[in-house]
Amino acid sequence: MLRSLAAALMLAFIMLLTSCGADTPVGSSKKSYNVLIIMGDDFGQQELPDVFTAGTANYTTTPNIDALAASGVVFDRFYVEPQCGATRNSLATGQLPLTHGNVGWDGLIDPTDQPSIFRGVKDANPRYATGAFGKIGLWADTTNETAALLGVDRLAGNIGGAVTDFISWAESKYVNGVVTVDEVTSTTYLTDYTTDAFESWVTGLDGQPWFAWVSYNSPHQPVHDPVDARAATTGKTCNLTSPEDCFKAQIEDVDAEVGEIVATLTALGELDNTLICFLGDNGADIYNGDGKATMFEAGVNVGMVCGYGPIVSPGRILTTELFSVQDLWPLMQQAVGGQAVPVARYQVGDPSIWSALRASDTGWGKERFMVTETLCDRGVVSSVSGEAAYRFEFDLCQTDIGLIEFGVSETTNLCTDSTDCSNLKGGELTAYTAMRAWVDQQVSQHPNVNGNFGKVY
């Protein structure tokens, strides 16, 4: 009798430990969630008319992204970098381009020298599996050493970034730190490949918690009709009435892939335990005004939608609070049950997205400055929004600052440079003074910044 009771108690204890282990990291009582970052390429607010305040009316129909928004929180002022490589590096490292060294198109970082969000997740909770699928655009090679340094258990896609043909592209794979495919031409439609690779991986995890980055090349050029691509007719030219029609078709096709992923996670019984966030890497290329590669709102304020899993009080739209791609680093750590620990040389990130998702009033979204950067030869290096009222532009090559007021015009300068802001008053002057001090601090910490954007620390 006593032996039976002891055995029963031991079994219950073991089951309790097993249950806790599935949800929490060692030393923590906080519940953890699977995390999925879905990224569209050249995908801004204008392309999602039913989600964001800046959406172009009736531009596209995206029921699955709309449903994600309804299930969660819309971040209406979520800033990225104006070029894809810089944004992807900022997401992967948790740092500003000024720090990680990539301020342009090419998304290549040195994994021996830079932080990795995949390692960051594993540091926060070692039980997690990690995967990257589709357009990675971060690393220059497919070596076993690189895979191990990144902390990626499974990688499948095109590591180089953009492709010239969606049905003829260079495929690479890492499986548990070993290269199994090294830039071999694939004829599978890249959008389908990206979804299928993720679904195959997550289905085989058998309940292990996971973090994944699913990054679609679409709707990036070459614009094409997904119907033609799936029929292997063409993955690089548009046979519809206009290129913009193909652009819209690619957007709606990405939305359908989001729906397929949600259906898969539902079938696996994991949707309610998964945080899904959707965002673009920069604004649209040529069809919606001053977008990609510009410092205008259409280029860098892509917005973000997060739904399912840990959301409290779904259906909220945050229209004034400031957030940035660098904030995803602490979000990942918190979502997997760990603590938000800034990475080395981390500058602007704030663990505020998690608090916003949980609807806890802890000062989230109160960052003073939001920073994006581009190349010196594009005129303006950085655009900064402060205190929800002003937009700053400053050139780190010259350390000059312009102050632009939101709601007036993005081309209306209230002051033109660092010597012409004496007429500012009240909140404008307060915001400018703080920004001036911030820029001076950055320049003093990075003495090689003037015209020399390499790895500066």
N, C-alpha and C positions, 0 to 999 in steps of 0.2 A: 504494500500500500504506500509506504513512505517512498520506496524506490520509484513507484509509478508517479507519485506526486512530484518528486524531485526531477524526474525525466520530463514531466509536462512543463514544469517551471523553466527548466533549461531550454526546452524547445521554444517556449514563448520568448525567453530572453534572446535566443539566437535570432528568432524571427524579428524581434524589435530592432536588434542591431542591423540586420540586413535591410529592414525597411528604412531605418535612419540613413544608412549608407547610400541608399538609392537617391535620397533627396538632399543630403547635406554633405559638405566637405568635412574632413576631420577637424574637430575642435569648434564646430559651428552648429547652431540649432536652427539656422535660417534655411528655409525651403529653397531648392534650386530648380531652375527651369532649363529645358532645351532652348537654344537661341538660334534663330535663323535670320541672317541679314540677306535680303534680296536687293540687288542693285540693277537698275536699268542704265543703259549707256546713252548719254545725251537726252536725259529724261528730266524735265523740269516741272514746275508747277503748272505752266500753261497747258500741258498735255493732259491734265487731270481736272476737267472742269467741274466735276461733282465732289471734289475733295478739298481743293485749296481756294482761297479767296482770289488768287491771281489767275485761276484757271480760265482759259478761253472758252466761252459758252459754246456748247454743242460740238466741241472740237473732236472728241472721241467718246466712245462708250466703253467703260471699264468697270463692269459690275463686280469683279472679284477684288480689285483694289478698293473700290467703294465699300464693299462689305468688310474688308479689313479695317478701314477707317471707322466704320460704324461700330465695330467691335472694340475699338480702342481709343487712341488719342492721336489727333492731328497736330503736328508741329508746323505751324504756318510760317515761322521764321527760323528755318534750319539751314545753316550756311555750310557750303562746301567750297572747294577751290574751283577756279574757272576752267581748269584743264584736268583731264582724267587721271593722268599719272600722279599729279600732286594730290588729288583727292584720295586715291587708293593708297598712296603712301601714308597720308595722314590717318586714314582709318586703320591701316595695318600697324602703325607705330605709335599712334596716340600723340603725335607731335605736329607742330607747325611746319610748313615747307621750309621756312627759314632755318629750322633745326634739322629736319631729316634730309635736306639737301636737294629735294626735287621740286622745282617750281614750274615745270613745263609739261611736255607731253610724255616723254620717256619715263616709264615708271620703274626704274631699276634702282634697287637699294642693295646694300651689302649686308647680308644676314649675319655676318660675323660682328658687325658693328652696331646694328640697329635693333631696337626692341621688336617683338612680334606679337600681335594680338592673340595668335594661337598659343604661343608659350604663356602669354599672360593669363589666358583662360585656364591652362593646365596648372599654372602656379596657384591660381585661386581655388581650383578644385581638380586634383590629379585624376579623378575618375572619368573626366570628360574625354570623349573622342572628338577630334577636330577634322574638318574637311573644307576644301575650297574647290569650287566647280565653275567652269565657264571661263570668262575673261578675267584672268588673274592680273596680268599687267604689272607685276612687281619685281620679278627676279629674272636674271639674265640667263640662267642655265638650269638644266635638270640633272643635278648631280645628287648622289646619295647624301653627301655632306650638307648640301643646301637644304634638302628635305629635313634632315635631322635638326639642323639649326633653327628652322622655321617653327618646328613643333606641329607640323601638319601631318596627320595620320593618313589622309587620303587627298590627293590632288588629281583632278581630271579636267582638262580643258586646254586652252591656248595661253601659255604663260606670257607670250610677247605682247598681247594687247589687241589692237585692231586687226581685222582681217580684210583681205581684198575680195573674198568670195565666201559666202556663208555655207557653201557645199564643197569647198576645197580649202582646207585650212590645216595648220600644223598642230597635231594632238600630242599632248604630254600627259604622263601619269606618274604619280608617286603612290605606292601602296606600302604603308607602314615603314616609311623612311627609305624605301628602295625604288629606284627608277625602273618602271616596267615598260614604258613607251616614251621615246625620246624624239619629239617633234617629227612625227610620222604623219603624212598627209591623210586626212580623214575626209570622206565624202558624205558623212552623216550631217544632216542639217544642224547647224551649230546650236540653235535655240533648243531643238529637241534633245540634242546630246547633253546639254547642260542640265535640263530637268531630269532626264533619265539617269544620268550619272549620280546626281544627288539622291534620287529615289532608290536606286539600287543600293547605295551605301547605307542610307538610313534604315532601310528595311532589314538589312543584315546585322544591325547592331544589337538586336534582341534585347531591347530595354535599356541599354547603356545610355547614360545622358550624353548629350552632344552639343557642339557649337559648329555651325556651318555658315559659309559665305557663298551664296549662289549669285553669280554675276553674269548677266546676259549681255552679249554684244549688241543686241537690238535695243532701240531703233537706230543705232549708229549706222553711218554709211558703210558700205554701199547700200542705198535704199533699194528694196526689192519687195515683191509680193510673196509672203510666206507660202501661199498656195503653190506658186511656181517652184519655190525652193523645195518644198516637200515632194513635188513631182519630179525633182531633179532636172527641171528645165533651166533655171538660172538662180543663182544666189548672189548676183552682183548687178543686175539691171532691173529697171522697173517697166513692166508691161501694162500698168494701169494708165489712167488718163493723164496723171501728172505725178512727178516724184513725191509731192506732198501726200498724195493718196496712198502711196506705198509706205511713207513714213507713218501715217495714221494706222495703216494695216499692221505694221510692225508693233506699234504701241498696243493695239488691241490684242495682238498675238501674245505679247508678254503678259498681258492681263490674263489671258486664257491659261498660260503656264502657271501663274500664281494660283489660279483656281484648281489646277491639277495637283499642285503641291499640297494645297489645303485638303483636297479630297484624300490624298495618300495619307497624310498625317491623321486625318479623321478615321480612316480605315484601320490604322495602326493603333488607334486609341490614344494618340499623343498630342492632339491639337490643344486640348485644355491645359497641357503642361508645357506648351511651347510659346515663347515670345517670338513673334515675327515682325520685323521692321522692314519697310520698303522705302527706298530713296534712289535718287539719281546721282551720277558722279559729277555732273555739271548740267547747265541748261542746254536746251536744244540747239542744234547747229545753225540752221539757216532759215527756218520757217516761221519763227515767232519773234522776230526783232533782235534786239541786242542780247544774245544769249551766250552760248559757249565761247570761251576765250575772252570774254569781257568781264569787267567788274560791275556791270549793271546787275540789278536785282534778278533779272531773267537769266543771268549767267551763273550766279553764285547762291541765290536763295532758292534751292530746289524743293524745300519742304521735306517732311518725313512723316510716314504713317506707321504706327506700331499698334498691334492688336493681339488678341487672344491671351492665353496664359495668365500672367500676373496682373492684368489690367483691373483697376478699381474705378468705378464710375465711368463706364465706357461712353463714347459718343461726344467727348469733349474736344474742342478746337482751341488751341492756344495761339492767340493772334498777336500778342505783344512780347511774350517772353523770348529771349535769345538763346539759341542752341547752335552747336557746331559739330562737324564730323569728328573732331577730337574728343567730344564728349562720349562717343561710343565706346571708347576704351574702358572708362570706369563703369559704364552701363553693363558691359559684358561681365566684368568681375563681380558685380553685385547680382546680376541675374543668375549666375551659376552658384550663388551662395557664399561668395567670398566678400572681402572688403575691397573698396575702391582704393587702390594704391597707385598713385601717379608714377609714370615711367620716368627714367632718367631724362633730364632736360625737358620735362613736360612743362608747358607754359600756360595754356589757357583752359585746359579741360576742367570739367566740373561734374561731380557725380549727381547732377540735378535731374537727368532724364529719368532715372529710376524713381526718384521721389515724385516726379510728375506722373509717371505711370501708376504709381501707388496712391496718387492723390493726397500725399502728405504735405502739409504746409510747412516746409523747412527752408523757405527762401530759394527754391529752385527757379531757374530761368532768370536769375538776377545778375547774370554776368555783365560787367560794365562794358566790355569790348568784345566784338566778334570779328575775327581776323580772317581775311582771305588774301592770297598772294598770287602774283603772276610775274612774268619776266620783265626786266627793266626795259627791254626794247619794245615793249607794248605800252609804254608810257607811264602807267600807274602800277605800282607794285602791290599795294595792299588796299583793301577796302574794309573799313571797320564800322560797325554799328554800335552806338553807345546809348544806354539807358532808354532804349525803345523810341528815341526821338530824333536822333541825328545819325547821319551817315558820314563817316570820315574817309577821305582818301589821302594816302600819303605815299610818297616815293622814297623808299629806303635807300635808293641810289643817291638821292640828293637830300634826304631827310626833310623834305618839304611836306606840308600838310594842307589839304583843302577840306573844308567842312561843308557838307551838303545836307540840307534839311529834308527829311522824309515828308512825302505828301505834297511837295511843291514841284520839284523837277530834279531829276538826277543830274542835270547839267547846270543847275543854278548853284553856283558857289557862293557861300556866305563869306568865305575868306579864301584867298588864293594861295597863300603860302605861309611859312612860319613867321613872317614879319608883317603880315597884313590882317591880323585878327584882333586889333585893339578895340574895334567897335562892337565886339560881341558883349552881350549882357546876360545876366541871370544864368539859366540852365545851359545856354550855349557856351558861355565863357567857362563855366565850371567843367563842362564836358571837354571843351577844347584844352583847357589847362591840364586835365588829367591825361588826355591823349598825348599831349606834347611830352609830358614826363615819361609816359610809357614808351614812346618812340625813342627818346634819348637813352632810356635804359637798354632797350634792345640793341641799339647801335653800339653802345659802350660794351655790351656783352659779346658782340659779334663784330670785331674790328675789321674783318675781311668782307663785310657785306657790300661795300660800295662797288657795285658793278661786278662782283665776283661771287656768283652763286654756285658754290660747290658744297662740300660737307663742311659747314661752319658750325662751331659749337661754342 
